[in-house]
Amino acid sequence: MPRNIWSGAISFGLVTVPISVASATEDHSIRFHQYHLEDMGRVRVRKYCEIEDREVDQGEIGKGYQLTKEQVIPISDEELRDLPLPTAKAIEIVAFVPLDSVDPLKIGEGYYLAPSGQVAAKPYKLLRMALDRSSKVAVAKYAWSGRERLGLLRVREDAIVLHAMRWPDEVRSPEELLPPPVELSDEEIDGALALMDSMTREDLEGEEFQDTYTEALEQIIEAKREHREPPKTEEPASKPGQVVDLMAALTESVEKARASRGEDADVHELPKKKAAKKQPARKTTAKKTTKKTSGRRPRSA
């Protein structure tokens, strides 16, 4: 059973839904500690006061905002808790929008919202069914951990899920990272679409979607525990490098994708870009005309 990390309410117009919040995901990563290599003693980080030059315990530590090098403004947990915000005690819904109108880059961690007590069951179900039937998601504001946040509420099975969202000014523009302008042929785009079609799945089940990094770490730890050699890493059949012939790479990729799914690997070669045929010049007699010529440039091959 996941641990409750916050309790409050969902504010939906004049409707209030008491809820508790629990994390919707788990992290199964292998964690490492730091050790002294000479004797394998645990290395720990200790907190020191720069002025008194001594270690301090957690009860002596508080929050502060550095205004200048010489001035720090102390902020207590009570002051943060008592901020005059309507979102300090509730997840306040401010709008409903189609899901595809939300940039996925803004969506963060997910949390399950569970109704608190029998009194919350009916308004909770009301909001869940309204979201489900409308095919929309709710955008809300809430305050956790010393800051106000945007959130997205959606339905997953029979539960309401809250996703943390980034504010618009927290998303960077990709403009500086874009590649220089290049030309692509229709045949190259069709080849990429054919590769996408050969890799299309109905779900995300299967060994392709397993955490092989964690499995490999577990094998190394188990081998060293038993004082034997860790398993050797298999070299990939091909190393990524510079693509010379894009169409040939797409064709080979389609064949490999279909073969890995047990389909017929013999595929027709993807169409190559055809060179434009030169037409013999025809001799014509120049005629005077007052008709204006088109401003368009001739279409290139």
SERO-4910 file (N, C-alpha, C, O; in steps of 0.05 Angstrom, whole numbers):
BEGIN
 pado doro    nc1    nc2    nc3   cac1   cac2   cac3    cc1    cc2    cc3    oc1    oc2    oc3
  Met    A     17    -24      0      0      0      0     18     25      0     34     28     18
  Pro    A     15     43    -20     32     67    -21     26     85      3      4     87     13
  Arg    A     47     99     11     45    118     34     32    144     25     38    154      4
  Asn    A     13    154     42      1    180     36     22    202     40     37    203     60
  Ile    A     24    220     20     44    241     22     31    269     25     45    289     30
  Trp    A      4    271     23     -9    296     27    -39    291     30    -50    272     19
  Ser    A    -52    307     46    -81    306     49    -93    333     46    -82    353     55
  Gly    A   -116    334     32   -129    360     27   -156    355     13   -171    338     21
  Ala    A   -161    371     -7   -186    368    -22   -183    378    -50   -165    394    -56
  Ile    A   -200    368    -68   -202    378    -95   -225    398    -95   -247    392    -86
  Ser    A   -219    422   -105   -239    443   -107   -249    445   -136   -234    452   -154
  Phe    A   -275    438   -140   -287    437   -166   -312    455   -166   -334    445   -161
  Gly    A   -308    481   -172   -330    499   -169   -337    501   -140   -320    507   -123
  Leu    A   -363    496   -133   -372    495   -106   -371    467    -94   -379    463    -71
  Val    A   -361    448   -109   -359    420   -100   -331    416    -88   -311    423   -100
  Thr    A   -330    404    -64   -305    398    -51   -303    367    -47   -322    354    -38
  Val    A   -280    357    -55   -275    328    -53   -252    323    -35   -229    327    -43
  Pro    A   -256    315     -9   -233    308      8   -217    285     -4   -229    264    -11
  Ile    A   -191    288     -5   -174    267    -17   -148    264     -2   -140    282     13
  Ser    A   -135    241     -6   -108    237      2    -91    231    -23   -102    220    -42
  Val    A    -65    236    -22    -48    234    -45    -27    213    -40    -14    212    -19
  Ala    A    -23    195    -60     -2    175    -58     12    173    -85      0    178   -106
  Ser    A     37    166    -85     53    164   -109     41    142   -127     34    121   -117
  Ala    A     40    147   -153     29    127   -172     51    110   -184     44     92   -199
  Thr    A     76    116   -179     98    101   -191    118     91   -170    118    101   -147
  Glu    A    134     72   -179    155     61   -161    182     62   -176    183     60   -200
  Asp    A    203     65   -161    230     65   -172    244     40   -163    249     36   -140
  His    A    251     23   -183    264     -3   -176    294     -2   -183    307    -23   -185
  Ser    A    305     22   -185    334     24   -191    350     14   -168    342     16   -145
  Ile    A    374      3   -175    393     -5   -155    408     19   -144    419     34   -160
  Arg    A    409     22   -118    422     45   -106    450     38    -95    454     16    -84
  Phe    A    469     56    -99    496     52    -89    502     72    -67    492     94    -67
  His    A    519     64    -48    529     82    -28    559     87    -34    571     73    -50
  Gln    A    570    107    -21    598    113    -24    614    100     -1    606    101     22
  Tyr    A    636     87     -9    653     73     11    682     80      7    691     87    -14
  His    A    697     79     30    726     83     29    739     58     18    736     37     29
  Leu    A    753     61     -5    763     37    -19    784     21     -3    786     -3     -6
  Glu    A    798     35     15    819     21     30    808      1     49    818    -21     52
  Asp    A    786      8     63    775    -11     83    745    -15     80    733    -29     97
  Met    A    733     -4     59    704     -6     53    687      5     76    665     -5     80
  Gly    A    697     25     90    681     39    110    662     58     96    669     71     76
  Arg    A    638     61    106    618     78     94    626    107     96    635    116    117
  Val    A    624    122     74    630    150     73    604    166     75    585    161     59
  Arg    A    602    183     94    577    198     99    582    228     97    605    238    102
  Val    A    561    243     90    563    272     88    553    284    115    531    278    124
  Arg    A    569    301    127    562    313    152    557    343    147    570    355    130
  Lys    A    538    355    162    531    383    158    545    400    179    543    396    203
  Tyr    A    560    420    168    576    437    185    566    466    182    557    474    161
  Cys    A    568    481    204    562    510    204    588    524    196    609    520    209
  Glu    A    587    541    176    611    555    166    622    575    187    646    579    188
  Ile    A    604    587    202    613    607    221    625    595    246    646    603    255
  Glu    A    611    574    258    620    562    283    640    539    278    653    529    296
  Asp    A    642    531    253    660    509    245    656    484    262    674    473    273
  Arg    A    630    477    264    623    452    278    600    438    265    585    451    250
  Glu    A    597    413    270    575    397    259    549    405    274    549    408    298
  Val    A    527    407    259    501    414    271    481    391    265    484    378    244
  Asp    A    462    388    283    442    367    278    418    379    264    417    403    259
  Gln    A    399    362    256    377    371    240    359    391    254    347    408    241
  Gly    A    357    389    280    340    408    295    351    436    295    336    455    300
  Glu    A    376    440    288    388    467    287    387    479    258    397    501    254
  Ile    A    376    465    239    377    473    211    349    484    203    329    471    208
  Gly    A    349    506    190    325    518    179    329    528    151    350    525    139
  Lys    A    308    541    140    310    552    112    316    582    113    310    596    132
  Gly    A    328    591     91    333    620     89    338    628     60    346    611     43
  Tyr    A    332    653     54    336    664     27    359    684     28    358    703     44
  Gln    A    379    679     12    403    696     12    397    721     -5    397    720    -29
  Leu    A    393    744      9    387    769     -5    413    782    -16    413    791    -39
  Thr    A    433    782      1    460    791     -7    480    772      5    472    753     19
  Lys    A    506    777      1    526    760     13    526    762     43    534    743     57
  Glu    A    517    785     53    517    789     82    490    786     95    488    783    120
  Gln    A    469    785     80    442    785     91    426    760     82    423    755     58
  Val    A    415    745    101    399    722     96    372    726    110    371    733    133
  Ile    A    350    722     95    323    724    106    314    697    115    309    680     98
  Pro    A    310    692    141    301    666    150    271    662    144    255    681    148
  Ile    A    264    638    135    236    631    130    230    605    145    244    585    141
  Ser    A    209    606    162    203    582    178    183    565    163    169    573    145
  Asp    A    181    539    172    161    521    161    133    531    166    115    527    150
  Glu    A    129    543    190    102    554    196     94    576    177     70    577    169
  Glu    A    112    593    170    106    614    151     99    603    123     82    614    110
  Leu    A    113    583    115    107    570     89     80    556     90     64    557     71
  Arg    A     74    543    113     49    529    116     25    548    117      3    541    108
  Asp    A     29    572    128      7    591    131      6    612    109     -7    633    113
  Leu    A     18    607     86     16    626     64    -13    631     56    -28    612     55
  Pro    A    -21    656     51    -49    662     44    -56    654     16    -62    671     -1
  Leu    A    -55    628     10    -61    618    -17    -85    599    -16    -86    582      2
  Pro    A   -104    602    -34   -127    583    -34   -118    555    -42   -131    535    -36
  Thr    A    -94    552    -54    -84    526    -62    -67    513    -41    -57    491    -45
  Ala    A    -64    526    -18    -48    514      4    -61    490     16    -48    472     27
  Lys    A    -88    489     16   -103    468     28   -118    451      8   -130    431     15
  Ala    A   -119    459    -17   -135    446    -37   -122    446    -64   -105    463    -70
  Ile    A   -129    426    -80   -122    425   -109   -145    439   -124   -166    427   -127
  Glu    A   -140    463   -132   -162    480   -143   -163    478   -174   -144    486   -187
  Ile    A   -184    466   -184   -187    463   -213   -194    491   -225   -213    504   -216
  Val    A   -179    499   -245   -183    525   -258   -192    523   -287   -202    543   -298
  Ala    A   -190    500   -300   -198    497   -328   -200    468   -336   -189    450   -322
  Phe    A   -214    463   -358   -215    437   -370   -207    440   -399   -217    457   -413
  Val    A   -189    422   -408   -178    425   -435   -175    397   -448   -174    377   -433
  Pro    A   -174    395   -475   -168    369   -487   -140    361   -480   -122    377   -478
  Leu    A   -135    335   -476   -109    325   -469    -88    332   -490    -65    339   -483
  Asp    A    -96    330   -516    -76    335   -537    -68    364   -539    -50    371   -555
  Ser    A    -81    382   -523    -73    410   -523    -50    416   -503    -40    438   -502
  Val    A    -43    396   -487    -22    399   -467      4    387   -478      5    364   -485
  Asp    A     24    404   -478     51    395   -487     61    374   -467     64    379   -443
  Pro    A     67    349   -476     77    328   -458    102    336   -443    107    325   -421
  Leu    A    117    355   -453    142    364   -439    135    378   -413    152    379   -395
  Lys    A    110    387   -410    102    401   -385     93    381   -364     90    388   -340
  Ile    A     88    355   -371     76    336   -353     98    321   -338    118    312   -350
  Gly    A     95    320   -311    115    307   -294    104    282   -279     89    267   -290
  Glu    A    113    279   -254    106    256   -238     76    253   -235     61    272   -235
  Gly    A     68    228   -231     39    222   -227     33    213   -199     49    200   -186
  Tyr    A      9    221   -189      0    214   -162    -29    205   -163    -45    217   -177
  Tyr    A    -35    185   -147    -63    176   -145    -77    194   -124    -66    199   -102
  Leu    A   -101    203   -131   -118    217   -112   -140    198   -102   -156    189   -118
  Ala    A   -140    192    -76   -159    174    -65   -180    189    -48   -172    207    -33
  Pro    A   -205    182    -50   -225    195    -33   -221    190     -3   -214    167      4
  Ser    A   -224    210     13   -220    208     42   -247    204     55   -262    223     60
  Gly    A   -253    179     62   -278    173     76   -302    170     58   -301    176     34
  Gln    A   -324    160     70   -348    155     55   -361    180     44   -373    180     23
  Val    A   -357    203     58   -369    228     50   -358    237     23   -371    252      9
  Ala    A   -333    229     17   -320    237     -8   -326    219    -32   -319    226    -54
  Ala    A   -339    196    -27   -342    177    -48   -359    187    -71   -352    184    -94
  Lys    A   -382    200    -65   -400    209    -86   -388    232   -102   -388    230   -127
  Pro    A   -378    254    -90   -366    275   -107   -341    266   -122   -335    276   -143
  Tyr    A   -326    247   -110   -303    236   -124   -312    222   -150   -300    226   -171
  Lys    A   -332    205   -147   -342    190   -171   -354    210   -191   -352    205   -215
  Leu    A   -367    231   -181   -379    251   -199   -358    263   -217   -361    265   -241
  Leu    A   -335    272   -205   -314    285   -220   -301    265   -239   -295    271   -261
  Arg    A   -297    240   -229   -284    220   -246   -301    214   -271   -291    212   -293
  Met    A   -327    211   -267   -345    204   -290   -348    228   -309   -349    225   -333
  Ala    A   -348    253   -298   -349    277   -314   -324    279   -332   -326    285   -355
  Leu    A   -301    274   -320   -276    274   -336   -276    253   -357   -268    257   -380
  Asp    A   -286    229   -350   -286    207   -369   -304    212   -392   -297    207   -415
  Arg    A   -328    222   -387   -348    226   -409   -341    250   -426   -347    250   -450
  Ser    A   -327    270   -415   -321    294   -430   -296    289   -448   -291    305   -466
  Ser    A   -280    268   -442   -255    264   -456   -236    287   -452   -220    293   -470
  Lys    A   -238    301   -430   -220    323   -424   -204    318   -399   -210    299   -384
  Val    A   -185    335   -394   -169    334   -369   -173    361   -355   -179    381   -367
  Ala    A   -169    360   -329   -172    385   -313   -144    396   -307   -125    381   -302
  Val    A   -142    422   -309   -117    436   -302   -122    450   -275   -142    464   -271
  Ala    A   -105    445   -256   -109    454   -228    -84    468   -218    -62    466   -230
  Lys    A    -87    483   -196    -65    495   -182    -65    484   -153    -86    480   -141
  Tyr    A    -41    479   -143    -38    469   -115    -11    477   -105      7    483   -120
  Ala    A     -8    476    -79     17    484    -66     28    461    -49     16    453    -30
  Trp    A     52    452    -57     66    431    -42     95    439    -39    106    453    -57
  Ser    A    107    431    -18    137    434    -14    147    462    -19    167    466    -32
  Gly    A    132    481     -9    142    509    -10    139    523    -37    152    543    -42
  Arg    A    122    513    -55    118    527    -80     91    519    -92     80    498    -87
  Glu    A     79    538   -107     54    533   -121     60    520   -148     78    528   -162
  Arg    A     43    501   -155     48    485   -179     23    484   -196      1    489   -186
  Leu    A     27    477   -221      5    470   -239      2    440   -239     22    425   -236
  Gly    A    -22    430   -242    -27    401   -243    -47    394   -264    -63    411   -272
  Leu    A    -46    369   -273    -65    359   -292    -79    335   -280    -65    316   -271
  Leu    A   -105    335   -280   -121    313   -269   -133    297   -292   -146    309   -310
  Arg    A   -130    271   -292   -141    254   -312   -151    228   -299   -146    223   -276
  Val    A   -165    212   -315   -176    187   -305   -158    164   -314   -151    162   -337
  Arg    A   -151    146   -295   -138    121   -302   -153     98   -289   -154     96   -264
  Glu    A   -165     82   -306   -183     61   -296   -205     74   -279   -220     90   -289
  Asp    A   -207     67   -253   -228     79   -236   -217    100   -217   -230    108   -198
  Ala    A   -193    109   -222   -180    129   -204   -174    155   -218   -172    156   -243
  Ile    A   -172    176   -203   -164    202   -213   -134    205   -207   -125    201   -185
  Val    A   -119    213   -228    -90    216   -225    -84    246   -228    -94    260   -245
  Leu    A    -66    255   -211    -55    282   -213    -27    281   -223    -10    267   -212
  His    A    -21    295   -245      6    298   -256     16    326   -249      3    346   -255
  Ala    A     40    327   -238     53    353   -235     59    365   -262     66    350   -281
  Met    A     56    391   -265     61    404   -290     81    427   -286     82    439   -265
  Arg    A     96    433   -307    114    455   -306    100    481   -316     83    480   -333
  Trp    A    108    503   -304     98    529   -313    109    534   -341    130    524   -348
  Pro    A     94    551   -357    104    556   -384    132    567   -385    147    560   -404
  Asp    A    141    584   -366    167    595   -367    189    575   -358    213    582   -358
  Glu    A    181    551   -350    200    531   -342    208    512   -365    225    495   -362
  Val    A    195    515   -388    201    499   -412    218    515   -431    211    536   -440
  Arg    A    242    504   -437    261    518   -455    252    515   -484    240    495   -492
  Ser    A    260    534   -500    255    533   -529    277    516   -542    300    518   -534
  Pro    A    269    499   -561    289    482   -575    303    497   -598    318    484   -613
  Glu    A    297    523   -602    306    537   -625    336    535   -630    345    531   -652
  Glu    A    352    537   -608    381    537   -611    392    509   -617    415    506   -625
  Leu    A    376    488   -614    385    461   -618    377    449   -644    385    427   -651
  Leu    A    361    464   -660    351    453   -685    374    450   -706    392    466   -706
  Pro    A    372    430   -723    393    425   -743    391    446   -765    370    459   -768
  Pro    A    412    449   -781    410    467   -804    390    457   -825    384    433   -825
  Pro    A    380    474   -842    360    466   -861    371    445   -880    393    447   -890
  Val    A    355    424   -885    362    403   -904    338    396   -922    316    403   -915
  Glu    A    344    383   -944    323    375   -962    318    345   -959    337    329   -958
  Leu    A    292    337   -959    285    308   -958    267    303   -982    249    319   -989
  Ser    A    271    279   -994    254    271  -1016    229    257  -1005    229    248   -982
  Asp    A    208    255  -1022    184    240  -1014    191    211  -1009    178    198   -992
  Glu    A    210    200  -1025    217    172  -1021    230    167   -994    225    146   -982
  Glu    A    246    185   -985    258    182   -958    237    183   -936    239    168   -917
  Ile    A    218    202   -939    197    204   -919    180    178   -919    172    168   -898
  Asp    A    173    168   -943    158    143   -945    173    120   -933    161    102   -921
  Gly    A    200    120   -936    216     99   -924    215    100   -893    213     79   -880
  Ala    A    216    124   -882    214    127   -853    186    118   -843    184    105   -822
  Leu    A    165    124   -858    138    115   -851    135     85   -852    122     73   -836
  Ala    A    148     73   -872    148     44   -874    162     31   -850    153     10   -840
  Leu    A    184     43   -841    198     33   -817    180     36   -793    179     18   -776
  Met    A    167     59   -790    149     63   -767    127     42   -767    119     32   -746
  Asp    A    116     36   -791     94     17   -793    104    -11   -785     89    -26   -772
  Ser    A    128    -18   -792    139    -45   -785    145    -47   -755    147    -69   -745
  Met    A    148    -24   -741    154    -24   -713    130    -17   -696    132    -15   -671
  Thr    A    106    -15   -708     82     -7   -693     73    -31   -675     73    -54   -684
  Arg    A     65    -25   -650     56    -45   -631     29    -36   -620     22    -13   -621
  Glu    A     14    -56   -610    -11    -50   -597     -8    -44   -567    -26    -32   -555
  Asp    A     15    -53   -556     19    -48   -527     49    -46   -522     65    -47   -541
  Leu    A     57    -43   -497     85    -41   -490     94    -65   -473    110    -62   -455
  Glu    A     83    -88   -480     90   -113   -466    111   -127   -482    111   -127   -507
  Gly    A    129   -141   -469    150   -157   -482    178   -151   -472    182   -132   -457
  Glu    A    197   -168   -480    224   -165   -470    238   -140   -479    257   -131   -467
  Glu    A    228   -127   -501    240   -102   -510    236    -80   -490    251    -60   -490
  Phe    A    216    -83   -472    210    -61   -453    217    -69   -425    206    -58   -406
  Gln    A    237    -86   -422    247    -93   -395    273    -77   -389    287    -68   -408
  Asp    A    278    -72   -364    301    -57   -355    325    -75   -355    332    -87   -335
  Thr    A    339    -76   -378    362    -94   -380    386    -83   -365    404    -98   -357
  Tyr    A    387    -56   -361    410    -45   -345    409    -55   -317    429    -63   -306
  Thr    A    385    -54   -304    383    -63   -276    388    -93   -275    401   -102   -256
  Glu    A    378   -109   -294    384   -137   -295    413   -143   -297    423   -161   -283
  Ala    A    428   -128   -313    457   -132   -316    471   -125   -290    490   -139   -282
  Leu    A    462   -104   -276    474    -97   -250    470   -119   -229    488   -126   -214
  Glu    A    446   -130   -229    439   -152   -211    457   -176   -216    466   -190   -197
  Gln    A    463   -182   -241    480   -205   -248    509   -200   -238    522   -218   -228
  Ile    A    518   -175   -241    545   -169   -231    547   -171   -201    566   -183   -191
  Ile    A    527   -161   -187    527   -162   -158    526   -191   -148    540   -199   -130
  Glu    A    509   -207   -161    506   -236   -153    532   -251   -159    540   -268   -143
  Ala    A    545   -245   -182    570   -259   -188    592   -252   -169    607   -270   -160
  Lys    A    594   -227   -161    615   -219   -142    609   -229   -114    628   -235    -99
  Arg    A    584   -232   -107    577   -244    -81    585   -273    -80    593   -283    -58
  Glu    A    584   -287   -103    592   -315   -104    621   -319   -112    630   -341   -117
  His    A    637   -296   -113    665   -297   -120    671   -310   -147    689   -327   -149
  Arg    A    655   -303   -167    660   -313   -194    660   -289   -213    652   -267   -206
  Glu    A    670   -295   -237    672   -273   -257    645   -264   -266    627   -280   -271
  Pro    A    641   -237   -268    616   -227   -278    612   -235   -307    632   -240   -321
  Pro    A    587   -237   -316    582   -244   -344    594   -223   -363    594   -200   -357
  Lys    A    603   -233   -386    615   -216   -406    592   -201   -422    571   -212   -427
  Thr    A    598   -177   -429    579   -161   -444    581   -168   -473    603   -168   -484
  Glu    A    558   -173   -486    558   -179   -514    561   -153   -530    547   -133   -525
  Glu    A    579   -154   -550    583   -131   -567    560   -129   -587    551   -149   -597
  Pro    A    550   -105   -591    528   -102   -611    537   -110   -639    561   -107   -646
  Ala    A    518   -121   -654    525   -130   -681    535   -107   -699    553   -110   -715
  Ser    A    524    -84   -695    533    -60   -710    535    -36   -692    518    -33   -674
  Lys    A    554    -20   -697    558      4   -681    546     28   -695    548     31   -719
  Pro    A    533     46   -680    522     70   -693    543     87   -704    564     91   -691
  Gly    A    538     97   -727    558    115   -740    544    134   -759    520    137   -758
  Gln    A    560    145   -776    549    164   -795    533    150   -817    543    131   -829
  Val    A    509    159   -822    492    147   -843    501    158   -870    500    182   -875
  Val    A    510    140   -887    519    148   -914    496    147   -934    490    166   -947
  Asp    A    483    123   -936    461    120   -954    435    117   -937    430     96   -926
  Leu    A    419    138   -936    396    139   -919    375    118   -928    363    105   -911
  Met    A    371    116   -954    350     97   -964    358     68   -958    342     52   -951
  Ala    A    384     62   -961    394     35   -955    390     28   -926    383      6   -919
  Ala    A    396     48   -908    393     44   -880    364     39   -872    358     22   -855
  Leu    A    346     54   -885    317     51   -879    308     23   -888    293     10   -874
  Thr    A    316     15   -912    308    -12   -922    318    -34   -904    302    -52   -898
  Glu    A    343    -33   -895    354    -53   -878    340    -53   -851    335    -74   -839
  Ser    A    332    -29   -841    319    -27   -815    291    -40   -816    283    -53   -797
  Val    A    277    -36   -839    250    -48   -842    253    -79   -842    237    -92   -829
  Glu    A    273    -89   -856    277   -118   -857    282   -129   -829    271   -150   -821
  Lys    A    300   -116   -814    306   -126   -787    282   -124   -768    277   -142   -752
  Ala    A    267   -102   -770    243    -99   -753    223   -121   -758    211   -132   -740
  Arg    A    218   -127   -784    199   -148   -791    209   -176   -783    193   -193   -774
  Ala    A    235   -180   -787    246   -206   -779    244   -211   -749    239   -233   -740
  Ser    A    249   -190   -733    247   -192   -704    219   -198   -694    216   -209   -672
  Arg    A    199   -191   -710    171   -197   -703    161   -222   -715    137   -229   -714
  Gly    A    179   -238   -729    171   -263   -740    156   -260   -767    143   -279   -776
  Glu    A    158   -236   -779    145   -232   -804    164   -238   -827    188   -242   -822
  Asp    A    154   -239   -851    171   -243   -874    191   -221   -877    184   -198   -880
  Ala    A    216   -228   -876    237   -208   -877    243   -199   -905    257   -179   -908
  Asp    A    233   -214   -925    239   -206   -952    219   -183   -960    196   -188   -965
  Val    A    230   -160   -961    213   -137   -968    223   -125   -994    247   -127  -1001
  His    A    205   -112  -1008    213    -99  -1032    231    -75  -1025    226    -61  -1005
  Glu    A    250    -70  -1042    268    -47  -1037    252    -22  -1038    235    -18  -1056
  Leu    A    257     -4  -1019    242     21  -1019    249     37  -1044    272     36  -1053
  Pro    A    230     52  -1054    235     67  -1079    257     87  -1076    260    101  -1055
  Lys    A    274     88  -1096    296    107  -1096    288    132  -1112    270    131  -1129
  Lys    A    301    154  -1105    294    179  -1118    301    177  -1148    323    170  -1155
  Lys    A    282    183  -1164    286    182  -1193    298    208  -1203    290    230  -1195
  Ala    A    317    205  -1222    329    229  -1234    310    239  -1255    298    224  -1270
  Ala    A    308    265  -1257    290    277  -1277    302    273  -1305    326    277  -1310
  Lys    A    285    264  -1324    293    260  -1352    295    287  -1366    277    304  -1363
  Lys    A    316    290  -1382    319    315  -1397    303    312  -1423    307    293  -1438
  Gln    A    287    331  -1429    271    331  -1454    287    346  -1475    299    367  -1469
  Pro    A    286    336  -1500    300    351  -1521    287    378  -1526    263    381  -1525
  Ala    A    304    398  -1531    295    425  -1535    280    427  -1561    289    417  -1581
  Arg    A    257    441  -1560    242    445  -1585    246    474  -1595    246    493  -1579
  Lys    A    249    476  -1621    252    502  -1632    225    515  -1636    207    503  -1648
  Thr    A    222    538  -1625    197    553  -1628    202    581  -1637    224    592  -1633
  Thr    A    182    592  -1650    185    620  -1660    175    638  -1638    153    636  -1628
  Ala    A    192    657  -1632    185    676  -1611    162    694  -1620    163    704  -1642
  Lys    A    142    697  -1602    119    713  -1609    117    735  -1588    122    732  -1564
  Lys    A    110    759  -1599    106    781  -1581     79    778  -1567     59    772  -1580
  Thr    A     78    784  -1541     53    782  -1526     54    802  -1504     75    810  -1493
  Thr    A     30    811  -1497     28    831  -1476     20    818  -1449     17    831  -1429
  Lys    A     17    791  -1450      9    776  -1426     32    776  -1406     55    771  -1413
  Lys    A     26    782  -1381     46    782  -1360     56    754  -1354     39    735  -1353
  Thr    A     81    751  -1349     92    725  -1341     87    720  -1312     86    738  -1296
  Ser    A     85    694  -1304     80    687  -1277    104    693  -1260    127    690  -1269
  Gly    A    100    700  -1235    121    706  -1216    133    681  -1204    153    683  -1190
  Arg    A    121    657  -1209    131    632  -1198    157    624  -1210    162    629  -1234
  Arg    A    174    611  -1195    197    598  -1206    190    570  -1215    172    558  -1204
  Pro    A    204    560  -1236    198    533  -1245    204    512  -1223    223    515  -1208
  Arg    A    187    492  -1221    191    471  -1201    215    455  -1207    218    445  -1230
  Ser    A    233    451  -1188    258    436  -1192    253    407  -1190    234    398  -1177
  Ala    A    270    391  -1203    267    362  -1202    274    351  -1175    272    327  -1171
***
